[in-house]
């Protein structure tokens, strides 16, 4: 199963992906995580990408594609994968279409006020990328032992820009996948377990 997750920043794509990894036994590939790893490793690509990410803009497709292709070549993807954060533009959707056959696109539909609330409390693990919220998890340490931190781009100004990028550039993909007949919409307002259960029900 090759699955694409689409949703605004803070809609819960990463959290849903974590649940789906266990339920479907396939890896999740987050282009945001791949980019953050490049930044942490101090690569030239990471340095260039950071400038775009800090401004809430999309990183140029050729940079993201290099990382993605490398990751897709790893053996754990042979039975499928979840793409969290790719594609994010029509250009990327068409490129992906020419590379692989996507089985399903899940669109996580969440109201903006819920998102703003969520992002303020979001904490991400430096080691494994797991996502927590300070409303429900008060420890500064992940279950894996990694340190939890507030992402550089999870501040109010950048979040507003990322939201605009989603509305202008990414949301047309909902129609793209609907026209292909492989779009399913999941309302993601509730608790993470409920969203996961709804997604699994839809996929049956
Ligand atoms: P995410 O972790 O998915 O919220 O992504 C964080 C940031 O990484 C985004 O705001 C973009 O700047 C960048 N990014 C992630 N995925 C992509 C992509 N597919 N194309 C371009 N930029 C991306």
Boltz pocket constraint, residues with backbone or C-beta under 6 A from the ligand:
constraints:
  - pocket:
      binder: B
      contacts: [[A, 9], [A, 30], [A, 31], [A, 32], [A, 33], [A, 35], [A, 49], [A, 52], [A, 53], [A, 54], [A, 56], [A, 57], [A, 58], [A, 59], [A, 60], [A, 61], [A, 64], [A, 84], [A, 85], [A, 86], [A, 87], [A, 88], [A, 92], [A, 153], [A, 162]]
      max_distance: 6.0
